[in-house]
Amino acid sequence: MPVPLYQAKADFFRTLGHPVRIRVLELLHDGPLPVRDLLNEIDIEASSLSQQLSVLRRAGIVTASREGVTVVYELATSEVAELLVAARQILTRLLAGQGELLAELRAQGTR
């Protein structure tokens, strides 16, 4: 029995649901990077980064290629980068709305 689309979407977002994975995707937004550069940017043990990269690779979100002894990762599709931009825009709007609510609450607190 095929997986319903809503289940596949939930699984996809679950895969993205880790801060290190999101940070990796943000770093790969500008282009492919070797593992050593990812390690320099993310304060994490190499084994933990490897585990998170493996999850992203198995899900087809990133691809890996070998250049000599160096493994280079990149986003599998540009849509992943577009999704991160959309998430940032949504969060910006949500946080702006919360800021407006906070300002309103503060203003009412003085009455």
Secondary structure as the mmCIF struct_conf table of DSSP 4:
data_model
#
loop_
_struct_conf.conf_type_id
_struct_conf.id
_struct_conf.beg_label_comp_id
_struct_conf.beg_label_asym_id
_struct_conf.beg_label_seq_id
_struct_conf.end_label_comp_id
_struct_conf.end_label_asym_id
_struct_conf.end_label_seq_id
HELX_LH_PP_P HELX_LH_PP_P1 PRO A 2 PRO A 4
HELX_RH_AL_P HELX_RH_AL_P1 LEU A 5 LEU A 16
BEND BEND1 HIS A 18 HIS A 18
HELX_RH_AL_P HELX_RH_AL_P2 PRO A 19 LEU A 28
TURN_TY1_P TURN_TY1_P1 HIS A 29 ASP A 30
BEND BEND2 GLY A 31 GLY A 31
STRN STRN1 LEU A 33 PRO A 34
HELX_RH_AL_P HELX_RH_AL_P3 VAL A 35 GLU A 41
BEND BEND3 ILE A 42 ILE A 42
BEND BEND4 ILE A 44 ILE A 44
HELX_RH_AL_P HELX_RH_AL_P4 ALA A 46 ARG A 58
TURN_TY1_P TURN_TY1_P2 ALA A 59 GLY A 60
BEND BEND5 ILE A 61 ILE A 61
STRN STRN2 VAL A 62 GLU A 67
TURN_TY1_P TURN_TY1_P3 GLY A 68 VAL A 69
STRN STRN3 THR A 70 LEU A 75
BEND BEND6 ALA A 76 ALA A 76
HELX_RH_AL_P HELX_RH_AL_P5 SER A 78 GLY A 109
TURN_TY1_P TURN_TY1_P4 THR A 110 THR A 110
#
